[in-house]
Amino acid sequence: MSGLLKKDFHSRFFQPPMTLQDKVVLPSRGNYNITLQLAAVMCCVTVCDGTPDPSKRETMLHQEASRQTGGRVQLTGAEQRLDTNLHKLKEQEMAAAQFPPAIHFFKAQRLIHRSPIFSLLQMMPKGAAPHIHSSSLVDWLVKNITYRPHCYICFTWGRSVWFVFSTWDCLYWQLLKTLRANMADLFGCFSSLMQNLTLSNDDPNTTYPSQDAVWERFEMAFVAIAGLVSYAPVFKDFLYKGLEQLFHDNITYLELRTGLSRVQIRAGSNHDKAWSLRTYQEGTHQFVAEHPGFLGAQLIIFVPRVLSVSDVKAAVKEAIQMQKDFPEFVAGFDLVRIILRGRTNHYVHSLLKITAELGVTLPFFFHAGETDHEGTEVDESILDALLFNTTRIENGRDNGYALAHHPLAKELSRKDNVAVKVCPISNQVLKLVSDLRNHPAAVLTSESYPVVVSSNDPSLFGTTGLSYDFYEVFVGIGGLRANLGTLKDLAINSIR
């Protein structure tokens, strides 16, 4: 710093404090008019009795509101009238004895479903659903797939179930058709199957007392679902039904995360992964052709962090080849499941150099910051994601949650327009936050950070589409200040 700059810096910020004598020195006659002018200026900021000027307060409130998500969106006259009605409806819900965002979603869902705000959100164009895992796309399996021929079930010692489709008898497995025929309580059978394919529960805080408990049940549900959706006829129908539910919820684009497990043709015979990719692509093209207004879908290939170094390395190379073979359909690569110590993004940094070595570009969409333990290695994974040029910070099950604690990461990601995806219901169910008014995304939306809303695993939480998650963001995370401009900005962010 030059001497001149140092002098100016110190003169501005390190002047000695004014003494009492300094404060009471009366002006000379020549300076009296100047003193009166200064007093008049100060009265523009504060009323002369020392209280703040109300107009100044209104200006501050207006400036602060303009900084939030949607704060600079210009509303038409009709939109302003709708916004006024939305504000009144939100005030009513906030004054109710039970405020849904403050309650666990499994208990609040009925309240939300009856909300007039929720009804309006269902009709609203919500843009894209950019974070949904393929096997949890739609809550349709028990109602339809388990009634199909040759569907077998096995009850495990781990209080879960497995499914398989087979044309011959399976040892230790029961044909679901026969099981149902021998049961008097068909509703009880339906409820039991649903409990194995979802996390929904009447007393979630008792059933899932810790993050470990809910994650264990979460993983078990995915294992149960895999036996159903990995059967070729189901695989095709499942995708189409999922796109249909999204379309009915006024969603026009989907990014689907998939591990591309091999799809079963019959017992002992499987399709290869290229078949799965072609089926996804052909099914999407068919749906787009039959539903004008739906823009399409892309896949993000993922593998779990629990794999060995060599397996992840092989998966990266496989994803590169998949993108070459399906350049318009494969969007990129991700690492999923809860981040453990020693398995952070930094742990696999050498693997991700493969793209540079091969001279190819493979976009990364990293799960990061999936913790509420600030300062740990897992917490710092959000910085690693930015170092690896992540396209977005994925906030699925509980990822990106830690971003609010990292001002540098916020600054860098905003500069590069790296959005964070927020899945509020997933965050609450998986025990990152109990009251969604306290979600870190409240800080991000107050600063107009590029936030995108998604649902992550809708079938496991008993939801469809994005309307429930939009409700939680609009009413709970955004609070009373979130307005119609906020909703428009969130939808536009998702498309961008």
Summary of the structure (lengths in Angstrom):
residues: 496
radius of gyration: 27.5
end to end distance: 41.5
largest distance: 108.6
contacts: 1548
relative contact order: 0.13
helix: 53%
strand: 12%
